[in-house]
Amino acid sequence: MAELLLGTQGWNYGCWIGPFYPRGTKPSGMLGIYAKAFPTVEVDATSYGLPADPVVDGWRQRVPERFRFALRIPQEITHERRLKDTERVLRRFLDRVSGLGERLGPLLVQLSPAFRPTESNRDILRNFLDRLPGGYRWVVEFRHPGWMTPATSELLKERRVALALVDGRWIRREMMPELAIEPTADFAYIRWLGAERRLADFSRVQLERDREFQMWATTIVALSGRVSTIYGYFSNHYQGHAPHSVREFQRIVGQEPVPPEALREQVELL
């Protein structure tokens, strides 16, 4: 059975103090408390700017050895350069985040919806994938449905690159179970984003997702015999409060969420 690691997209939200973080939690203490509750986190900030060495070192020091950071690679690579002439930028990024050591998890290549499945773009993607350094867990997320073809899956599978399974607004959710039973790598990567961006209050749940959770629980059962590890990350936009989404889904798939009192003990230690 696959190891299932569930977390949220980001951890530094002031509105989580009270609903998730204990009262009195300071921003500098959030990551350490978060790591007590969840074994992994997805970092979107790395797509907008390169974190300084002390920042990366601080992340590493605040979490246990088994914790994993999933990082989104720079937008300069995916959106500005559109996967062309990226070696220097990618190497600088990898050199910087290598400071996480064993705590470095999957690296997400999130493509723009404007990156369409033209013949030219297929060649660009193929060349980009062929140049990816080994020793990392690479993931590609497509945001144009035209990429969801057997040819794309085969392209990724040949290179052991995971296809991101996404519950969002770009590709139909109903396609995901079918894609899941043919994984393209020895691990799987799931993102629960939500179809809309109309939520602004991230301190409470505002959307019911029971039916979606059941679909994804079934999908994970199918996946678990096909990969070694499943990484999954919830956005605040999925229900309104990502920590609640993780805990609810943990219960559905048979995991025991860390109780709130354990987090209170952690903030007292800090």
Buried (B, 14 or more C-beta within 10 A) or exposed (E): EBEBBBBBBBBEBEBBBEBBBBEEBEEEBBBBBBBBBBBBBBBBEBBEEBBEEEEBEBBBEBBEEEBBBBBBBBBBBBBEBBBEEBEEBBEEBBEBBEBBEEBBBBBBBBBBEEBBBEEEBBEBBBEBBEEBEEEBBBBBBBBBEEBBEEEBBEBBBEBBBBBBBBBBBEBEBEEBBEBBEEBBBEBBBBBBBBEEEEBEEBBEBEBEBEEBBEBBEEBBEEBBEBBEBBBBBBBBBBBBBBBBBBBBBBEBBEEEBBEBEEBBEBBEEB
